[in-house]
Each structure stands twice: as structure tokens, then as C-alpha cells.
Amino acid sequence: MKAVSLVSKECTTVSYVSGPLIFVQNVKGVSFGEIVSIILPGGEQRTGQVLDISDKLVVVQVFEGTSWVDNKDTRVIFTGEPARIDVSKDMLGRVFNGVGKARDGGPEIIPEDRLDIGGAAINPFARDKPSDFIQTGISAIDGLNTLVRGQKLPIFTGSGLPANKLAAQIARQAKVLGEGESFAVIFVAMGITHKEASYFMKDFERTGALERVVFFMNLADDPTIERIATPRCALTAAEYLAFTHDLHVLVILTDMINYCEALREISTAREEVPGRRGYPGYMYTDLASIYERAGRIKGKKGSITQIPILTMPDDDITHPVPDLTGYITEGQIVLSRDMFRRGSDPPVDCLPCLSRLMNLGIGPGKTREDHRNVADQLYASYAYGRDLRRLVAIVGEEALTDLDRVYLKFADDFEKRFITQGDENRSIERTFDIAWDLFSQLPEEELKRIKVEYIKKYHPFRRGVA
């Protein structure tokens, strides 16, 4: 079969500039997603990508921004190639910008391959079912909303809540039990401030986690358009490490709201008809193209697990970004401002949290036989204690029965001992020990969601521990 050579096309017919986009007239034979070189009048070269094609105009998004681009002397060269990124196992321990260029002062990596950032679609039949427990060291996740290898489990947070601290803690603690191997972590920061970037770098360096982290960093003062490519570049690196080098890869994406704001900015520049709150109508499809790159493939040892983090504007979980994210992903971890005020660290409000794949990753041989029962009992007892708090605010604590007061204390102790843990890295066994210690506060007949044989085996009073 004869190879087809790609010939670049050069033109100078820039029609006009709008935000991060340039519009080029009278270009033939251009492909969607094609990479473009923009040569400014002073000789500076920038990179863009074809975003839209019509009979008369080609729309190009410029990664480095459109300042100093004019419609007279600017040259536009269409390369005929899709957006690609150099990948190598040597990426571990390095810091890159949003499009995969070294940002840590070190040399550019020697590529083992050069891959399309759009990724290769996974045949649904080839997908393997997520089934392995991931220990994050966070009791609120491991015990109640278990993360499973190959899952996508977002964290919904509010402005000012310590989601970054939780993300850094998960990045350094995550591991698969029984295999003695930690995750390689792809940490993707989109639109973060210099202060946040400094926090992540210092934390990774202090804990030694940087050795297994590939850090893609797009700062708030970097070009907005670069933000669109950042998660795709990072996920391409993740796919290479997972399916070529058989690594377990944990991808942490923060903050997805910044990504969606960039998407809205481009949509506005293209003068598209806006959808909910000005976001483009195709945002669901665009987010799915990112989230669905998590998973496992039959016959491959490696895996990709995603933890997207997004800040809910005004703490509104019905906002379009968390709303659509919830449809695509397999659950959510919710950080609560009320829990934060009460001193919980991390401030996880477990009642609206959910892990849809939890049952696939727990039980005998994975965590422990009583895991499902323990989680159900914790949820039920804590929910009842929370309801009693609202009742006390109306009628006073004097109206409660003795049993109600026990549940009220259980809810307080649950938040102080089970949810709150600071920087402690808890094993799953330690999480179960705390849960059973909390159950010892309740009358044994109140443990209605736990099998009798598990009560006999694990209850502190039955084991003679307490």
C-alpha cells in the first residue's frame, strides 16, 4: 500500500481575530483537529488547532493566545497532522505545561512514542469490569464510598473548601492492596493559581510522591485555550503508561469548572447558540470524551482510574457542570461547607456521596466480609443522628429519649473520629476498627443492618476488647 505524505499548506488570508480564535479564509483540504503553525510578523511561532471548517472559513484556536496576531502579515501554516504529544516512562517525576512541554527547568523528554491527544476509542466489548479495591487511606472514601480500579469518581467541592489538600493526600496514599504496588499519578491542574501550584509542588516534594507523579500544570494566567488540550494530553500520557507499560494510573483532574469555563469562552467566541447558563450545548459530549477514557482493557494489566475535582459555583450541585458530570461518572464525593465549619478534616458529607461500583470492589478477598454491612449500618445510624439534630433545634434535647441521645452522640463521634483524620493514612483495617468501636456505643439490637455472625466475630464486646 502506497504511503500518503502530508503536505503543509501556507496562507496569509487571516480574516479576523476573536478572543482565542483566528478565522482564515479560502483554505482547501484542511482536516478537523489539524495542527496549525502561526508565524507572527516578528517571527514568533505559535501553535493552533483547527476547530471548525466551512466553505469559506476555517476556525483555528491558538494555544498561546492571539495577542499581536494581525490580519495582514501573520502567516498560517496547516501541517496536516493531528495534535500529538511526546510520551515516555521518563515523564514520571516531571512537571509539564498544559500541552506537554517541560516546565520544571529540566530537558525535554526523549520520546518513546508520539501519540494523538484525542486518544484511541476503546471498544466497549474490550472493556474489563472494574473489580479491584483501591485504598486511598481516607476512611470516608474507603469505608463508605469505595474507589475501584478503573472507576471515575469525582469530588464535588465549594469555593474555599480544602479539595486540593484532599487531592494531594489521595495522590500520595493511593495503592492497590495485595499487589504491593502504588499508583503512578497523573496530576492535571487547570487554571490554578501560582499559590495552589506551589502548594502541590511542595507537598509532592516533601512526601516524596513526586517520583511517581506526572504533573501537567496550566496556571490561571496561562492561555485559556491551552486548558482545552491539557486533560487530553494528560490522559494520552496515562493511556501510554497504563496500556504500554502496564502501570496502574490514577488521574486527578482539578479543576473541571475551569476547563468548562474555557469551553464556554471558545463557544462565545464562535458565536454559538448558548445552552444552560451560557455553556455550549455539546458540553455533555465533550466531558464524556474526557471521563470515558478511564477504565480497564481485557488482557491488559494496567488501568486508568479518574478522580475529577470540580468547584460547584455557589455550592450548587444542580449547576450544569456537576450535574452533567454526575450523569457520566460513577458516583461522587461531596465536600460540605457545614462539615468544614464543624471542624471535619476532610469535610466529607457522606450522606449525598455515592460510589456506584463499590460492591464490585469490596467483600471477602478484597476488603473484608463485613464491609457492605458496616457501611450500611454507618449510613443508617448517622442519618438518624443527623435527623435528631434538626429535631433538637426545634423541640430541645429534653424531648429526646435515652436512645435518641445515644444516636445524637453517635453522629458527633462519627464526624470527629471516622470522618476527621487529618493527614493520617488509614488502612482499611483501621477504618473497620473505628467503625466497630463506634457501633459499641449503640445497643446491640440496634445493629439491624449487620449479620449476626459478623456481630459475634467483630463486635468489641464479643471479642472482649472493650
C-alpha positions as CSV (number, residue, x, y, z in Angstrom):
1,M,0.0,0.0,0.0
2,K,1.4,3.4,-1.0
3,A,2.1,5.8,1.8
4,V,0.4,9.1,1.7
5,S,2.6,12.1,2.5
6,L,1.1,15.0,4.3
7,V,1.9,18.3,2.7
8,S,1.7,21.5,4.7
9,K,-0.3,24.4,3.3
10,E,0.6,28.1,3.9
11,C,-1.7,31.1,3.6
12,T,-1.9,34.7,4.7
13,T,-5.6,35.2,4.4
14,V,-6.4,35.8,8.1
15,S,-9.9,37.3,8.0
16,Y,-10.3,38.4,11.7
17,V,-9.5,37.5,15.3
18,S,-12.0,36.8,18.0
19,G,-10.8,36.0,21.5
20,P,-8.5,32.9,21.3
21,L,-9.7,32.2,17.8
22,I,-8.5,33.3,14.3
23,F,-10.6,32.9,11.2
24,V,-8.8,32.0,8.0
25,Q,-10.4,32.4,4.5
26,N,-10.2,30.3,1.3
27,V,-8.3,27.2,2.6
28,K,-9.0,23.9,0.9
29,G,-8.1,20.3,2.0
30,V,-8.0,21.1,5.8
31,S,-9.0,18.5,8.4
32,F,-10.8,19.0,11.7
33,G,-8.3,18.9,14.6
34,E,-5.4,19.5,12.4
35,I,-2.4,21.3,14.0
36,V,-1.6,24.8,12.7
37,S,1.6,26.9,13.0
38,I,1.0,30.6,13.2
39,I,4.0,32.8,12.3
40,L,3.7,36.3,13.7
41,P,5.1,39.4,11.9
42,G,8.1,39.5,14.3
43,G,8.9,35.8,13.6
44,E,7.4,34.3,16.8
45,Q,5.8,30.9,16.2
46,R,2.6,29.8,17.9
47,T,0.6,26.6,17.7
48,G,-3.1,26.2,17.0
49,Q,-5.7,23.6,16.1
50,V,-8.5,23.6,13.6
51,L,-11.7,23.9,15.5
52,D,-14.3,24.3,12.7
53,I,-14.4,24.2,8.9
54,S,-16.9,25.8,6.5
55,D,-17.0,26.6,2.8
56,K,-15.3,30.0,3.2
57,L,-13.7,30.0,6.7
58,V,-11.5,27.8,8.9
59,V,-11.6,28.5,12.6
60,V,-8.3,28.0,14.4
61,Q,-7.9,28.0,18.2
62,V,-4.4,29.4,19.2
63,F,-2.9,27.7,22.3
64,E,-0.7,30.6,23.3
65,G,-3.3,33.3,22.8
66,T,-3.9,35.7,19.9
67,S,-2.1,38.9,21.1
68,W,0.0,40.5,18.3
69,V,-1.8,38.4,15.7
70,D,-2.9,40.7,12.8
71,N,-4.8,40.0,9.6
72,K,-2.1,41.5,7.3
73,D,1.3,39.9,7.9
74,T,0.5,36.8,10.0
75,R,1.3,33.6,8.2
76,V,-0.8,30.4,8.9
77,I,0.7,27.0,8.0
78,F,-1.6,23.9,8.1
79,T,0.6,20.9,8.9
80,G,-1.8,18.1,8.0
81,E,-1.2,16.4,11.4
82,P,-3.4,16.0,14.4
83,A,-2.4,17.3,17.9
84,R,0.2,14.9,19.3
85,I,2.3,14.7,22.5
86,D,5.6,13.0,23.1
87,V,5.3,10.2,25.7
88,S,7.8,8.2,27.7
89,K,8.1,6.4,31.0
90,D,10.7,9.1,31.9
91,M,7.7,11.5,32.3
92,L,7.4,10.2,35.9
93,G,8.7,12.8,38.3
94,R,8.5,15.7,35.8
95,V,6.4,18.8,35.5
96,F,4.9,19.9,32.1
97,N,2.7,22.7,30.9
98,G,-0.8,22.1,29.5
99,V,0.4,20.8,26.2
100,G,3.2,18.6,27.4
101,K,6.3,20.9,27.2
102,A,8.7,20.7,30.2
103,R,8.0,23.3,32.8
104,D,10.4,22.2,35.6
105,G,13.6,23.6,34.1
106,G,14.7,20.1,33.0
107,P,15.3,18.9,29.4
108,E,12.6,17.8,27.1
109,I,11.9,14.1,27.4
110,I,13.3,11.7,24.9
111,P,10.1,10.3,23.4
112,E,9.4,6.6,23.2
113,D,6.3,7.4,21.1
114,R,4.3,10.4,19.8
115,L,0.6,10.0,20.2
116,D,-2.6,11.7,19.1
117,I,-4.0,13.5,22.2
118,G,-7.6,12.5,21.1
119,G,-6.8,9.0,22.2
120,A,-8.0,5.8,20.7
121,A,-11.6,4.8,21.3
122,I,-11.9,1.7,23.5
123,N,-14.2,-1.0,22.1
124,P,-16.9,-1.4,24.8
125,F,-16.6,-5.2,24.4
126,A,-12.9,-5.0,25.2
127,R,-13.5,-3.1,28.5
128,D,-12.9,-5.1,31.6
129,K,-15.2,-4.8,34.6
130,P,-13.6,-2.7,37.5
131,S,-13.2,-5.0,40.4
132,D,-10.1,-4.2,42.5
133,F,-10.3,-2.2,45.7
134,I,-8.1,1.0,45.8
135,Q,-7.1,2.1,49.3
136,T,-6.9,5.8,49.4
137,G,-6.2,6.0,53.2
138,I,-9.3,8.1,53.6
139,S,-12.0,6.4,55.8
140,A,-14.9,8.4,54.3
141,I,-13.9,7.0,50.9
142,D,-12.6,3.6,51.7
143,G,-15.3,2.6,54.1
144,L,-18.4,4.2,52.7
145,N,-17.8,5.2,49.0
146,T,-15.1,2.8,47.9
147,L,-13.0,3.6,44.9
148,V,-12.5,0.8,42.5
149,R,-9.7,0.4,40.0
150,G,-10.9,1.7,36.6
151,Q,-13.6,3.9,38.1
152,K,-14.2,7.6,37.6
153,L,-15.3,9.1,40.9
154,P,-15.5,12.9,41.1
155,I,-15.1,15.1,44.1
156,F,-17.6,18.0,44.3
157,T,-16.4,20.9,46.4
158,G,-17.2,24.5,47.2
159,S,-15.1,27.6,46.9
160,G,-12.6,27.8,49.8
161,L,-13.0,24.1,50.9
162,P,-9.8,22.0,51.1
163,A,-10.3,19.9,48.0
164,N,-6.7,20.5,46.9
165,K,-5.4,19.1,50.3
166,L,-7.6,16.0,49.8
167,A,-6.4,15.6,46.2
168,A,-2.8,15.7,47.3
169,Q,-3.4,13.3,50.1
170,I,-5.1,10.8,47.8
171,A,-2.2,11.2,45.2
172,R,0.4,10.2,47.7
173,Q,-1.5,7.5,49.5
174,A,-3.4,5.5,46.8
175,K,-2.5,1.9,46.4
176,V,-4.0,-1.5,45.4
177,L,-4.0,-4.0,48.3
178,G,-2.3,-7.3,47.9
179,E,-0.2,-6.3,44.9
180,G,2.3,-4.2,46.9
181,E,2.4,-1.6,44.2
182,S,1.4,2.1,44.3
183,F,-0.3,4.0,41.6
184,A,1.5,6.2,39.1
185,V,-0.3,9.5,39.4
186,I,-1.1,11.9,36.5
187,F,-1.9,15.2,38.3
188,V,-3.7,17.6,36.0
189,A,-4.1,21.2,37.2
190,M,-6.2,23.5,35.0
191,G,-6.5,27.2,35.7
192,I,-4.9,27.1,39.2
193,T,-3.2,30.0,40.9
194,H,0.6,30.2,41.5
195,K,-0.1,29.7,45.2
196,E,-2.0,26.5,44.5
197,A,0.7,25.3,42.2
198,S,3.3,26.0,44.8
199,Y,1.3,24.0,47.4
200,F,1.1,20.9,45.2
201,M,4.8,21.1,44.3
202,K,5.9,21.5,47.9
203,D,3.6,18.7,49.1
204,F,4.8,16.2,46.4
205,E,8.4,17.1,47.1
206,R,8.1,16.9,50.9
207,T,6.4,13.5,50.8
208,G,8.5,12.0,48.0
209,A,5.3,11.5,46.0
210,L,6.7,13.5,43.0
211,E,8.8,10.4,42.0
212,R,5.6,8.7,40.8
213,V,3.7,11.8,39.6
214,V,3.5,13.3,36.1
215,F,2.3,16.9,36.7
216,F,0.5,18.8,34.0
217,M,0.2,22.4,35.1
218,N,-1.9,25.0,33.4
219,L,-1.9,28.2,35.5
220,A,-4.6,30.8,35.7
221,D,-2.5,33.3,33.7
222,D,-1.7,30.8,31.0
223,P,-3.7,31.0,27.8
224,T,-7.2,29.8,28.3
225,I,-7.2,27.8,25.2
226,E,-4.4,25.6,26.5
227,R,-6.8,24.4,29.1
228,I,-8.8,22.5,26.4
229,A,-5.8,20.5,25.5
230,T,-4.5,19.9,29.0
231,P,-6.7,17.0,30.1
232,R,-6.4,15.3,26.7
233,C,-2.6,15.5,26.8
234,A,-2.6,14.1,30.3
235,L,-4.9,11.2,29.5
236,T,-2.8,10.3,26.5
237,A,0.2,10.0,28.8
238,A,-2.0,8.0,31.2
239,E,-3.0,5.6,28.5
240,Y,0.6,5.1,27.4
241,L,1.8,4.3,30.9
242,A,-1.2,2.1,31.6
243,F,-1.5,0.0,28.4
244,T,2.1,0.1,27.2
245,H,4.0,-0.1,30.5
246,D,1.3,-2.0,32.5
247,L,1.1,0.6,35.2
248,H,-1.9,1.4,37.4
249,V,-2.5,5.1,36.8
250,L,-4.6,7.4,38.9
251,V,-5.6,10.6,37.1
252,I,-6.6,13.6,39.3
253,L,-8.2,16.4,37.3
254,T,-8.5,19.8,39.1
255,D,-10.5,22.0,38.5
256,M,-13.0,20.8,35.9
257,I,-15.0,24.0,36.3
258,N,-12.0,26.0,34.9
259,Y,-12.0,23.6,31.9
260,C,-15.7,24.2,31.3
261,E,-15.3,28.0,31.6
262,A,-12.6,27.7,28.8
263,L,-15.1,25.7,26.8
264,R,-17.7,28.4,27.3
265,E,-15.3,31.2,26.3
266,I,-14.5,29.4,23.0
267,S,-18.2,28.8,22.3
268,T,-18.9,32.5,22.8
269,A,-16.0,33.5,20.5
270,R,-17.5,31.2,17.8
271,E,-20.9,32.9,18.4
272,E,-22.6,29.6,19.0
273,V,-26.1,29.4,20.4
274,P,-25.6,29.0,24.2
275,G,-27.1,26.3,26.3
276,R,-27.7,26.3,30.1
277,R,-26.0,29.2,31.8
278,G,-24.2,30.1,28.6
279,Y,-22.3,26.7,28.4
280,P,-22.3,25.1,24.9
281,G,-24.9,22.5,24.2
282,Y,-22.3,19.9,23.4
283,M,-20.6,20.2,26.8
284,Y,-22.0,16.8,27.9
285,T,-20.4,15.1,24.9
286,D,-17.1,17.0,25.5
287,L,-17.0,16.0,29.1
288,A,-17.8,12.4,28.2
289,S,-14.8,12.4,25.8
290,I,-12.6,13.0,28.9
291,Y,-14.3,10.9,31.5
292,E,-14.8,7.8,29.4
293,R,-11.0,7.5,28.9
294,A,-10.9,5.8,32.3
295,G,-11.2,2.0,32.7
296,R,-9.5,-1.3,32.1
297,I,-9.0,-3.4,29.0
298,K,-9.2,-7.2,28.8
299,G,-5.8,-8.7,28.5
300,K,-4.0,-5.6,29.8
301,K,-2.6,-5.4,33.3
302,G,-2.7,-1.6,33.5
303,S,-5.7,0.6,34.4
304,I,-6.8,4.2,34.5
305,T,-8.8,5.5,37.4
306,Q,-10.1,9.1,37.4
307,I,-10.8,11.5,40.2
308,P,-12.1,14.7,38.7
309,I,-12.4,17.6,41.1
310,L,-14.8,20.4,40.4
311,T,-15.8,23.5,42.4
312,M,-19.6,24.0,42.4
313,P,-20.5,27.7,41.9
314,D,-22.4,28.9,44.9
315,D,-22.3,25.3,46.3
316,D,-25.0,24.4,43.8
317,I,-24.9,20.7,42.9
318,T,-27.5,21.3,40.2
319,H,-25.2,23.6,38.3
320,P,-24.6,22.3,34.7
321,V,-21.0,21.1,35.3
322,P,-21.6,18.9,38.4
323,D,-25.0,17.9,37.0
324,L,-23.6,16.6,33.7
325,T,-20.5,15.1,35.5
326,G,-22.8,13.2,37.8
327,Y,-24.6,11.6,34.8
328,I,-21.3,10.4,33.1
329,T,-19.3,9.3,36.1
330,E,-19.9,6.5,38.7
331,G,-20.8,8.4,41.8
332,Q,-19.5,11.4,43.7
333,I,-17.7,12.5,46.8
334,V,-19.2,15.8,48.2
335,L,-17.4,18.2,50.4
336,S,-19.7,20.2,52.7
337,R,-19.3,23.8,54.0
338,D,-21.3,22.8,57.1
339,M,-18.9,19.9,57.8
340,F,-16.0,22.3,57.3
341,R,-17.4,24.7,59.8
342,R,-17.8,21.9,62.3
343,G,-14.1,21.1,62.0
344,S,-14.2,18.0,59.9
345,D,-11.0,17.3,58.0
346,P,-11.6,16.3,55.3
347,P,-15.1,17.9,55.3
348,V,-16.8,15.0,53.5
349,D,-20.6,14.9,53.8
350,C,-21.1,11.2,53.3
351,L,-25.0,11.3,53.0
352,P,-25.1,12.7,49.4
353,C,-22.0,10.7,48.5
354,L,-22.2,7.6,46.3
355,S,-19.9,5.1,44.6
356,R,-21.9,3.1,42.1
357,L,-19.1,0.5,41.7
358,M,-18.5,0.0,45.4
359,N,-20.0,-3.5,45.5
360,L,-17.6,-4.7,42.8
361,G,-14.5,-3.9,44.9
362,I,-15.4,-5.0,48.4
363,G,-16.1,-8.2,50.3
364,P,-14.1,-11.3,51.1
365,G,-10.6,-11.4,49.4
366,K,-10.8,-7.7,48.6
367,T,-11.5,-5.8,51.8
368,R,-13.5,-7.8,54.4
369,E,-16.6,-9.8,54.5
370,D,-18.5,-7.4,56.7
371,H,-17.7,-4.3,54.6
372,R,-21.1,-3.8,53.0
373,N,-23.0,-4.4,56.3
374,V,-20.7,-2.0,58.1
375,A,-21.2,0.8,55.5
376,D,-25.0,0.3,55.6
377,Q,-25.1,0.5,59.4
378,L,-22.9,3.6,59.5
379,Y,-25.1,5.4,56.9
380,A,-28.3,4.4,58.7
381,S,-27.1,5.4,62.2
382,Y,-25.5,8.6,61.1
383,A,-28.5,9.7,59.1
384,Y,-30.8,9.1,62.1
385,G,-28.4,11.1,64.3
386,R,-28.5,14.0,61.8
387,D,-32.3,14.0,61.7
388,L,-32.3,14.2,65.5
389,R,-30.0,17.3,65.3
390,R,-32.7,19.1,63.3
391,L,-35.4,17.9,65.8
392,V,-33.4,19.2,68.8
393,A,-33.2,22.6,67.1
394,I,-37.0,22.8,67.2
395,V,-38.1,21.0,70.4
396,G,-34.9,20.9,72.5
397,E,-32.8,17.9,73.7
398,E,-35.1,17.4,76.7
399,A,-37.8,15.9,74.4
400,L,-35.4,13.1,73.3
401,T,-35.5,9.6,74.6
402,D,-32.3,8.0,76.1
403,L,-31.8,6.0,72.9
404,D,-32.2,9.2,70.8
405,R,-29.4,10.8,72.9
406,V,-27.2,7.8,72.1
407,Y,-27.7,8.3,68.4
408,L,-27.1,12.0,68.8
409,K,-23.7,11.3,70.4
410,F,-23.0,8.7,67.7
411,A,-23.4,11.3,65.0
412,D,-21.0,13.6,66.7
413,D,-18.4,10.9,67.4
414,F,-18.8,9.6,63.8
415,E,-17.8,13.0,62.4
416,K,-14.9,13.5,64.9
417,R,-13.4,10.0,64.7
418,F,-14.4,8.4,61.4
419,I,-14.7,11.4,59.0
420,T,-12.0,13.6,60.6
421,Q,-8.5,12.2,60.2
422,G,-6.2,15.0,59.1
423,D,-3.1,13.7,57.3
424,E,-3.4,10.2,58.8
425,N,-3.0,7.4,56.2
426,R,-5.5,4.8,57.5
427,S,-5.5,1.2,56.4
428,I,-8.9,-0.4,55.6
429,E,-8.5,-2.5,58.8
430,R,-8.1,0.7,60.9
431,T,-11.2,2.1,59.2
432,F,-13.2,-1.0,60.2
433,D,-11.8,-0.9,63.8
434,I,-13.0,2.7,64.2
435,A,-16.4,1.7,62.8
436,W,-16.9,-1.2,65.2
437,D,-15.8,0.9,68.1
438,L,-18.5,3.4,67.2
439,F,-21.0,0.6,67.0
440,S,-20.2,-0.4,70.5
441,Q,-21.9,2.9,71.7
442,L,-25.3,1.5,70.3
443,P,-27.4,-1.3,71.9
444,E,-26.6,-4.5,70.0
445,E,-30.2,-4.9,69.0
446,E,-29.9,-1.6,67.0
447,L,-27.3,-3.1,64.7
448,K,-30.1,-4.2,62.4
449,R,-28.1,-4.0,59.1
450,I,-25.3,-6.3,60.2
451,K,-25.5,-10.1,60.1
452,V,-25.4,-11.8,63.5
453,E,-22.3,-13.8,62.6
454,Y,-20.4,-10.6,61.9
455,I,-21.5,-9.1,65.2
456,K,-20.2,-12.2,67.0
457,K,-17.0,-12.0,65.1
458,Y,-16.1,-8.3,65.1
459,H,-18.1,-6.5,67.9
460,P,-15.6,-5.3,70.5
461,F,-17.7,-6.6,73.4
462,R,-18.0,-10.0,71.8
463,R,-14.2,-10.1,71.2
464,G,-13.5,-9.0,74.7
465,V,-11.7,-5.9,73.5
466,A,-13.9,-3.3,75.1
